[in-house]
Amino acid sequence: RPPTAMAEGGRQLVAVEENGGEKPAESSSAGVMKVVVGVVVLATVNFAMLSQGIVFKRGPSHPPTPVWQAYVVLDTLAVSIALMANGLPADVVLLAAATLFALCEIITTTELLQGLSNEGVFAVGVLFVVSAAIDKTQALEPMMKFFLGSPKSIQVAQTKLFLTLGAFGSVFNNTPLVAVMIPIVKRWCAAQDFPVAQFMMPLSFVTMLSACLTSMGSSTNLLAVNLVPEADIKFFDLFPAGIIVALAGIFWCILTAPFLLPMEKDHDVAVAAPEEEVELDPLVYGIKFKHEGRVERGKHEEALDHAHLSKSDYFLQEITDVEGGSVVKLSATAQAIAALRETDGFTIHRENTALPAARKKLERRWTGAIGNGFESSGLGLFECVISSHGMQNAIGPQAATSMKDHRQLARELQTTLGCTMVGVRTQPELSLFLDEGDIHSVAQGDVLLVEAPAKADSKPEYQQAFSVMRRVPGPVGQRRKGAPRFLQRVCAVLGLGAVVGCAALKIAPLSHVAIVVSILSIWPLHTLTVSECYHSVNGPVLLTVAASFGVGSAMTNSGLAHTLADGLLLLAHGKIPVLAALMGVSLMLGVVVSNNTVVIMLSNLVRHVAEKEGISIKVCILVLIYSANFSFATPFSYQTNMMVMPHGKYVFTDFLRMGIPMQIFCGTLAVILCVAMYD
């Protein structure tokens, strides 16, 4: 329990789980063919290098290293790239590679673990919490609406949107920024009658370009700065060339989007009157929410937008003004109810049901350092299927036999299990409003939506009461009372400003200020719970960054980085050709692996290229940072491309057509500007 599918009375309740964008499984023959081709290519490369008698050294003044170490590192990295290109998590692959190098004594245990003690890695983790506070308070929405306005043409609209994104993206992590902006841009395009496809792909591209403005524009930037500290890259060192590249990229998007991107308008975003028929999920519940303010029927979408609901999640039945606000009557999916339940200003409206006082006291319990830390054991939503045998176990045979309607069942469940019935779905597929006098007999197979303790699905009394019990995805626990949402928004923005200002002016280390802002978000503002702080930290990214230090040390210790640098210099001579070759290698590698992995793979190579060619190490690292952020070529190059792809209804070739020319344009411009401005 809870199972992913439940069937009772001829109906199915399916829990669909995200697969993280994984690709469909390939046939076994295709997989075997890939392995065979990879082994043949790798063996050919190894044989060619062995026949040439290549000597691996850590540097001109160092003695040769054992040949087998370089081949172990080279082959491991080749296999790692292939595994990551085929969908395996980068954090697991790189950590396994670094561990293998330590077992082979190519690196020491200290070098293997040095990433875990690095201040830059810690700063990346804390910045996730700061971004989560901005995201949860939706602090960007009012500002975005103010800046976007009501432009008359697509070109003016794109200019306003992209310039605004560039400003925010320079200090705000691009992935949550795109996640926040997608619904805002879709509604804005629908209201202005603009084709959303003209905005979604450029939305992703511009946020990547905006990361080229400051050293904290993305985790990739911070990673590069910490991997090569001798480059001494300061907060605004990327800005002079980065602002020109970003503005040129914005101009490119505005100029080429009408010719390279679809022009069809998105008719899926509803802006019409709420009386129109809406196709809902088959399993919906009747529910009433009380809103703290007055909600007008024609403007109800603005209030519901704060829960990020789509029109397929709910259907508005009625709005009634009451003392202290409005009651919004909806037919909604379980996920929509869970989202509204955790949205500021909304509470479930109950006239005849009340949660027992004992259940209102939310306990605090330690669930383990590896888990969610101190987590509220509060209340979650569950979908439960009734069975006659289960009701007899829960409320007793006599009470179950005399049960006549759902309202009586609600009282019995409160008394015996301490849970509150929120909604019910009956056999004829009706969604009842429990406080309106709807009386229907209890039938086996009816599905209840109940509010129960967070761990209810693992407790024996609940397992015995219901034939199937499924937890509704969403936050756990009742909304905590804290500072007013307006104050939380202001403090979240001021906190981000403090982090940026202190880092830029070198008043205090970035990580120290971010810790203070994160603590204030938890207490006294209560913007985030401790559990939400834990969940906001992107563990895979941090582990990838930490493992990169061991991989980089292996490339240096084995002499592989020095030898690869020699090979690159044989292909290109002169400052601009070498930097262009470095840009090209980075862009090609970024097609199959993440931009963080690109920086990991090439940072030591860049260090040796700079030393041999006499180029400033800062110029080389800046070129690497810019190239790593130009992940435009395919939808798989970066997660924000995957995020906007369904909303813009793009196909794979749309990214090739728009992204590859933009990569070449921005890459060429970045190389020229780096040589002109920084050398």
Sequence and secondary structure as in RCSB ss.txt:
>XXXX:A:sequence
RPPTAMAEGGRQLVAVEENGGEKPAESSSAGVMKVVVGVVVLATVNFAMLSQGIVFKRGPSHPPTPVWQAYVVLD
TLAVSIALMANGLPADVVLLAAATLFALCEIITTTELLQGLSNEGVFAVGVLFVVSAAIDKTQALEPMMKFFLGS
PKSIQVAQTKLFLTLGAFGSVFNNTPLVAVMIPIVKRWCAAQDFPVAQFMMPLSFVTMLSACLTSMGSSTNLLAV
NLVPEADIKFFDLFPAGIIVALAGIFWCILTAPFLLPMEKDHDVAVAAPEEEVELDPLVYGIKFKHEGRVERGKH
EEALDHAHLSKSDYFLQEITDVEGGSVVKLSATAQAIAALRETDGFTIHRENTALPAARKKLERRWTGAIGNGFE
SSGLGLFECVISSHGMQNAIGPQAATSMKDHRQLARELQTTLGCTMVGVRTQPELSLFLDEGDIHSVAQGDVLLV
EAPAKADSKPEYQQAFSVMRRVPGPVGQRRKGAPRFLQRVCAVLGLGAVVGCAALKIAPLSHVAIVVSILSIWPL
HTLTVSECYHSVNGPVLLTVAASFGVGSAMTNSGLAHTLADGLLLLAHGKIPVLAALMGVSLMLGVVVSNNTVVI
MLSNLVRHVAEKEGISIKVCILVLIYSANFSFATPFSYQTNMMVMPHGKYVFTDFLRMGIPMQIFCGTLAVILCV
AMYD
>XXXX:A:secstr
   SEEEETTEEEE     TT      HHHHHHHHHHHHHHHHHHHHHHHHTT   BSSTTS B  HHHHHHHHH
HHHHHHHHHHTT  HHHHHHHHHHHHHHTTSS HHHHHGGGG HHHHHHHHHHHHHHHHHHHTTHHHHHHHHH  
 SSHHHHHHHHHHHHHHHHTTS HHHHHHHHHHHHHHHHHHHT  THHHHHHHHHHHHHHTTSSTTSSHHHHHHH
HH GGG   TTTTHHHHHHHHHHHHHHHHHHHHHHS      SS  S TTS     SS EEEEEEESS   GGGH
HHHHGGGT  TTSEEEEEEEEETTEEEEEEEE HHHHHHHHTSTTEEE  SS    HHHHS  EEE  TTTTSEE
E  EEEEEEEE HHHHHHHH HHHHHT  SHHHHHHHHHHHT  EEEEEE TT  B  GGGT      TT EEEE
EEETTGGGSHHHHHHEEEEEE SS  S     S HHHHHHHHHHHHHHHHHHHHHTSS HHHHHHHHHHHHHTTS
 SS HHHHHHHS HHHHHHHHHHHHHHHHHHHTTHHHHHHHHHHHH  SHHHHHHHHHHHHHHHTTTS HHHHHH
HHHHHHHHHHHHHT  HHHHHHHHHHHHT   SSTTSSHHHHHHHHHHT  HHHHHHHHHHHHHHHHHHHHHHHH
HHH 
